[in-house]
Amino acid sequence: MHVSVSLITVSHRDEEQVDALLAHLSSLSASGVEVIIVRNACPATSPPLRQFGLTTLIELRNSDNAGFAAAFNQGLRAARGDVVMSLNSDVVVTSAALARFSDGGVS
């Protein structure tokens, strides 16, 4: 599958917000979108993120708090999309916004 948009979220102990974000993104039915969650200070015993039906969810874990910039760069290295978006876990994305980015309407 071709990935048009990579959404990168850096998380630090905000699993409830990340769950809400993932649930919302899964409801959009956007194709060509991958979601990358970089979890800072994530204990090894922490359960994996819920998929919510997302087939392109990438979860990266750091045992220490690497900081936002280092964690974002880690997500950036994993990204395969033509367009990369930094997305805070409390942001609500519309399907129209994703379509605009995935259609190459923004450069």
N, C-alpha and C positions, 0 to 999 in steps of 0.2 A: 504494500500500500504506500502510495506517495504521501508524505507528510507536508502539508502546506504551512501549518502553524504549530509552533511549540510554545506552550504556556508553561512558564517556570515560576514556581512558588517556593519561597524559602520559609520554612516552618521552624518555630522554636517553642515547643510545648503548647501548641494551640490546636490539638487534635480535633476538638469540636468544631472549630472554624474550618479546618481543612476538610472534615467530613461534610460539612454544609456546602462548601465550595464544590467538592467532588460530586455530591448529589445533584447540585444545580447544573454543573457541566454535563452530567450524564443525561439530564432531561432535555438538553438542546439538540441532541441527535446530529451533531456536526461531524461531517466526515473530513478526514485529512487533518485532524487535530490530535496532537499528543500532549499529554499532561505530565509534567515532571515536578515532583515534590521532593525538595531537599530538606531533610529533617535534621536539624542541629540538636546536639545534646540528646540524642535518641538512645535510650538504654537498649542493650542487646536483647533484653527480655520483652521489649515492647512489641505488641502484635503488629503485623503488617497493616497498612491502610486498607480500608474497605474499597473494593473495586467499583461498586455501584454500576456495574455493567460496562465500565470504560475498558476498552480493549487495548488502549495505548497509554496506560498509566505506568510511569517509571518512578519508582521510589528509591531515592538515594539516602543513605543514613550516615550520619557522622556521630561518633560516640561523644565527641567534644563539641562545644559551640564554636564553630569555625568562623562565625561572623557572617554578616549578610553578603559582603562582596565575595568572599572566598566561596561561600555556598552557592551563590548565583553563578559564579564562574564554573563551578563543578556541574551545575545543571546545564550551563551553556555548552560545555564539552559533550554532554550526552544528547543534546538537541539535534534533531534531524530535519527540522522544518525550514522552509524557505524564509519564513518570518518568525522571529522570536519575540514573545511578549513577556515582560515581567509582570507578575500578577500577585498582589497581596491576597492573603487568604480571606479577607473580608470584602472583596470586590465582587460585584455581581456583573457578569458579562452577558450581553444579549446575543442572541443568535445572529442578529443583523451585523453586529460588530465582528463576530467571527467570520461571517460570510464575506464581509468587506476585506478582511485581511487574507482569507483563504483564496479569494478570487484575484489576488494580486492588485487590488484597488489602491493599496497604500504602498508607497516606496520610501 
